[in-house]
Amino acid sequence: MLVLDSGNALFKSPAPGGMAREKERAVLLLEQMDALGTAAMAVGARDLTLGAGFLSQTVKGRTLKLLSANLVDAEGKPLFAASTVVTVGGVKFGVVGVSPSGPVSTAKGVKGLPPAKAALSEARRLREKEKVDVVVVLAALPQAEFQPLSVQVGTQVDFLLQSHEGRAFLPQRNDFAVILGGGERGRQVARLELSVEGKSPFQDLSSAERAQQGVKLVEENLQQARRSLAASKDETVRASWLETITSLEKRVQELTLEAKLVGKAGERTFRFSYLQLGSDVVDDPELKRRVERIEPPGSASH
């Protein structure tokens, strides 16, 4: 299993002073990420609240790697590793991190270079030099920067995991790479299962399963529409039902085709889901005690 974090995880605001004991909270989060075996985290705006030095010092000696292919200091030198390579189950993953462009207000002289250019350059290096099987970009970017990046990286990137807005959404594509959301405010854990045989773009098994379910629902509506047409005598009403039936028949054809597009021999496939972290997920008593010391129950920050 490969555990990753797309960033913007440590603070509630890019500006310091957003909550009491924010430093203690950030240290606890990094500590627990490392304890969970998180291989890498992208550095986002809400991770730089106390500066780049705080991050580097806090992860010193830990397995967790902080990634940013485009954050540089006042001399133009990289502040963090651009990527890391991790092998899991015989599959070689290249993981790239990117941060927002522009100056970082909490770190003098630190700025983000154009993220798409940095991500593409590092992805190419991973493909050509490291010979990785799968490239994942952890994009701690706002939507305005993420959208062009999702197209500009072309076929060099397989998966883009975004974090800035903290959204959960179904997998989508703007081009070759599959776009995934890291979840909403720590309320979900995103899970991605892969089959890496073949060289084709990754196909969404979940999409096919949703399409199969959709076919059944639309066919039920289609049968009901046909019964309503047969029972109707008014020509205006019949014309409306005929239009509805035509639309439903077209939708059945579309969903049937979508259900057959994935899962063929030699294709790379994925299945994506969210694990909801609700009351049914049992708390660790010691960890809960530490969290409540930082954010007491009933407080504004809890």
Legacy VTK file of the C-alpha trace (Angstrom):
# vtk DataFile Version 3.0
C-alpha trace
ASCII
DATASET POLYDATA
POINTS 302 float
0.000 0.000 0.000
1.233 3.486 -0.895
0.009 6.290 1.389
0.192 9.858 0.056
-1.065 13.317 1.048
-1.682 16.076 -1.484
-0.977 18.850 1.020
-2.768 21.778 2.685
-3.094 19.510 5.696
-1.351 21.241 8.580
-2.973 24.633 9.182
-6.435 26.110 8.760
-5.160 29.289 7.124
-2.038 30.368 5.187
-1.645 33.252 7.664
-0.322 32.499 11.174
-2.500 33.064 14.220
-5.574 31.380 12.772
-6.064 29.250 15.886
-4.557 28.624 19.293
-1.848 25.959 19.515
-1.603 25.760 15.726
2.066 24.770 15.863
1.349 21.886 18.229
-1.488 20.786 15.953
0.759 20.800 12.865
3.474 18.806 14.635
0.902 16.209 15.715
-0.439 15.893 12.169
3.037 15.358 10.698
3.852 12.875 13.439
0.702 10.863 12.726
1.223 10.974 8.948
4.646 9.476 9.500
3.255 6.868 11.903
0.699 5.844 9.259
3.507 5.226 6.782
2.761 8.215 4.556
5.463 8.210 1.887
5.111 11.809 0.725
3.149 15.035 1.124
3.024 17.990 -1.256
3.715 21.376 0.319
0.651 23.615 0.021
-0.143 27.177 1.062
-1.735 25.942 4.302
1.419 23.981 5.152
3.713 27.029 4.943
1.915 29.054 7.615
4.933 28.971 9.950
7.467 29.032 7.124
9.485 26.483 5.170
12.065 26.125 7.937
9.449 24.881 10.393
8.428 22.138 7.962
11.964 20.990 7.225
12.874 20.901 10.908
9.716 19.046 11.949
10.141 16.195 9.442
13.869 15.791 10.075
14.574 12.156 10.907
11.164 10.984 9.692
10.391 8.705 6.749
7.756 11.115 5.400
9.070 13.216 2.507
7.889 16.750 1.754
7.698 17.419 -1.982
7.636 20.548 -4.112
9.109 20.686 -7.599
8.618 24.450 -7.862
9.281 26.078 -4.457
12.638 27.899 -4.370
14.466 30.183 -1.950
15.740 33.707 -2.566
18.722 32.302 -4.485
16.542 30.129 -6.702
17.528 26.883 -4.967
14.888 24.172 -4.375
13.576 24.027 -0.816
12.236 20.486 -0.986
12.714 17.373 -3.088
10.820 17.529 -6.377
9.789 13.876 -6.248
10.291 10.489 -4.688
10.258 6.954 -6.106
8.466 4.214 -4.173
8.060 0.556 -5.173
4.928 -1.200 -3.900
3.970 -4.726 -4.917
6.532 -4.696 -7.705
5.109 -1.474 -9.187
7.444 1.524 -9.355
5.677 4.805 -8.543
7.102 8.243 -9.242
5.473 10.850 -7.002
5.826 14.584 -7.750
4.719 17.487 -5.552
3.815 20.993 -6.724
2.934 24.155 -4.798
1.143 27.391 -5.770
3.111 29.894 -7.842
4.153 33.307 -6.569
5.762 34.628 -3.363
5.117 32.936 -0.016
4.123 35.632 2.479
5.302 33.668 5.525
8.771 32.863 4.152
10.953 35.761 3.022
12.372 35.263 -0.466
10.533 31.982 -1.015
8.412 31.706 -4.136
6.702 29.138 -6.289
7.779 28.863 -9.917
5.181 27.941 -12.594
3.867 24.555 -11.378
2.905 22.991 -14.731
6.388 23.425 -16.193
8.020 22.015 -13.052
5.637 19.045 -12.858
6.094 18.161 -16.531
9.882 18.360 -16.323
10.042 16.133 -13.251
7.510 13.642 -14.645
9.594 13.278 -17.799
12.724 12.701 -15.723
10.969 10.002 -13.713
9.815 8.269 -16.901
13.144 8.463 -18.697
15.716 8.141 -15.899
13.934 6.275 -13.125
11.820 4.098 -15.461
8.760 4.351 -13.216
5.535 2.510 -14.068
3.085 5.104 -12.732
3.463 8.866 -12.211
1.345 10.615 -9.575
1.358 14.395 -9.097
0.323 15.693 -5.679
-1.032 19.102 -6.647
-1.477 21.487 -3.714
-2.859 24.051 -6.154
-5.931 26.281 -6.396
-8.313 25.446 -9.217
-7.103 28.325 -11.411
-3.609 26.806 -11.544
-4.690 23.188 -11.433
-6.868 23.236 -14.560
-4.122 24.262 -17.026
-1.656 21.899 -15.344
-4.024 18.957 -15.878
-3.786 19.523 -19.643
-0.170 20.652 -19.958
1.363 17.552 -18.346
0.009 15.482 -21.247
0.725 11.749 -21.229
3.618 12.018 -18.762
1.306 11.883 -15.720
-1.207 9.150 -14.857
-2.920 10.611 -11.783
-3.359 14.142 -10.427
-4.430 14.437 -6.797
-5.585 17.950 -5.849
-5.975 19.378 -2.347
-6.310 23.186 -2.242
-10.120 23.447 -2.126
-10.466 20.310 0.004
-13.124 18.719 -2.208
-14.348 15.180 -2.706
-15.492 14.342 -6.244
-15.727 11.507 -8.748
-12.695 10.827 -10.989
-12.572 13.012 -14.094
-10.288 13.880 -16.986
-9.324 17.077 -18.800
-6.817 15.161 -20.920
-4.789 11.961 -20.357
-4.310 12.086 -16.588
-7.050 11.065 -14.159
-8.012 13.851 -11.725
-8.823 12.840 -8.153
-9.873 14.778 -5.051
-8.184 14.152 -1.729
-11.386 14.587 0.260
-13.052 17.236 2.398
-11.332 18.546 5.561
-10.098 15.155 6.721
-13.585 13.664 6.668
-12.673 11.025 4.096
-9.730 8.891 3.084
-9.433 8.446 -0.672
-8.641 4.915 -1.846
-7.244 4.065 -5.279
-6.869 0.444 -6.448
-4.820 -0.164 -9.593
-4.236 -2.866 -12.184
-1.115 -1.859 -14.103
-0.927 -4.454 -16.875
-0.570 -2.897 -20.321
0.299 0.595 -21.537
-3.103 2.167 -22.196
-4.504 5.140 -20.258
-6.020 4.032 -16.955
-9.710 3.167 -17.326
-12.211 3.661 -14.505
-13.813 0.402 -13.356
-16.041 2.368 -10.984
-17.374 4.327 -13.958
-18.299 1.085 -15.712
-20.047 -0.180 -12.595
-21.972 3.090 -12.276
-22.885 2.841 -15.966
-24.206 -0.708 -15.490
-26.368 0.453 -12.605
-27.473 3.424 -14.692
-28.592 1.147 -17.539
-30.940 -0.694 -15.178
-32.437 2.524 -13.820
-32.898 4.115 -17.244
-34.429 0.916 -18.673
-36.970 0.920 -15.835
-37.863 4.529 -16.667
-38.035 3.603 -20.344
-40.533 0.802 -19.709
-42.679 3.145 -17.634
-42.569 5.770 -20.402
-43.668 3.187 -22.988
-46.591 2.141 -20.797
-47.597 5.767 -20.374
-47.418 6.278 -24.151
-49.612 3.254 -24.782
-52.207 4.484 -22.285
-52.300 8.050 -23.600
-54.912 9.219 -26.164
-54.004 12.910 -26.350
-51.650 13.586 -29.294
-49.789 16.380 -27.508
-49.132 14.143 -24.524
-48.153 11.261 -26.830
-45.664 13.501 -28.634
-44.115 14.421 -25.296
-43.800 10.757 -24.307
-42.261 9.886 -27.685
-39.640 12.575 -27.155
-38.921 11.228 -23.672
-38.614 7.661 -24.980
-36.176 8.728 -27.698
-34.032 10.500 -25.109
-34.079 7.504 -22.748
-33.198 5.059 -25.544
-30.215 7.215 -26.468
-29.113 7.299 -22.831
-29.329 3.492 -22.579
-27.073 3.191 -25.631
-24.551 5.650 -24.162
-24.439 3.913 -20.787
-24.195 0.463 -22.381
-21.201 1.604 -24.417
-19.571 3.173 -21.354
-20.040 -0.043 -19.389
-18.149 -1.996 -22.072
-15.248 0.430 -22.496
-13.190 -0.725 -19.522
-11.842 -3.908 -18.069
-10.636 -5.456 -21.316
-7.528 -7.652 -21.351
-4.317 -5.643 -21.542
-5.862 -2.436 -20.194
-4.709 -0.583 -17.118
-7.628 0.005 -14.783
-8.421 1.712 -11.490
-11.175 1.777 -8.926
-11.580 4.894 -6.759
-13.600 5.309 -3.577
-13.799 7.298 -0.353
-13.774 5.869 3.156
-16.002 8.117 5.263
-14.488 8.849 8.674
-17.739 8.958 10.615
-18.716 7.906 14.115
-18.468 4.257 13.049
-14.672 4.631 12.775
-13.400 4.034 16.307
-11.076 6.644 17.851
-7.690 5.734 19.253
-8.082 6.745 22.940
-4.569 8.160 23.386
-4.653 10.061 20.101
-8.121 11.417 20.898
-6.823 12.708 24.235
-3.954 14.537 22.495
-6.292 16.053 19.899
-8.752 17.273 22.534
-5.925 18.906 24.466
-5.199 20.999 21.361
-8.822 21.436 20.239
-11.142 20.973 23.253
-14.635 19.610 22.464
-17.048 22.487 21.908
-14.332 24.959 20.953
-14.603 26.910 17.710
-11.648 25.046 16.231
-12.848 21.523 17.115
LINES 1 303
302 0 1 2 3 4 5 6 7 8 9 10 11 12 13 14 15 16 17 18 19 20 21 22 23 24 25 26 27 28 29 30 31 32 33 34 35 36 37 38 39 40 41 42 43 44 45 46 47 48 49 50 51 52 53 54 55 56 57 58 59 60 61 62 63 64 65 66 67 68 69 70 71 72 73 74 75 76 77 78 79 80 81 82 83 84 85 86 87 88 89 90 91 92 93 94 95 96 97 98 99 100 101 102 103 104 105 106 107 108 109 110 111 112 113 114 115 116 117 118 119 120 121 122 123 124 125 126 127 128 129 130 131 132 133 134 135 136 137 138 139 140 141 142 143 144 145 146 147 148 149 150 151 152 153 154 155 156 157 158 159 160 161 162 163 164 165 166 167 168 169 170 171 172 173 174 175 176 177 178 179 180 181 182 183 184 185 186 187 188 189 190 191 192 193 194 195 196 197 198 199 200 201 202 203 204 205 206 207 208 209 210 211 212 213 214 215 216 217 218 219 220 221 222 223 224 225 226 227 228 229 230 231 232 233 234 235 236 237 238 239 240 241 242 243 244 245 246 247 248 249 250 251 252 253 254 255 256 257 258 259 260 261 262 263 264 265 266 267 268 269 270 271 272 273 274 275 276 277 278 279 280 281 282 283 284 285 286 287 288 289 290 291 292 293 294 295 296 297 298 299 300 301
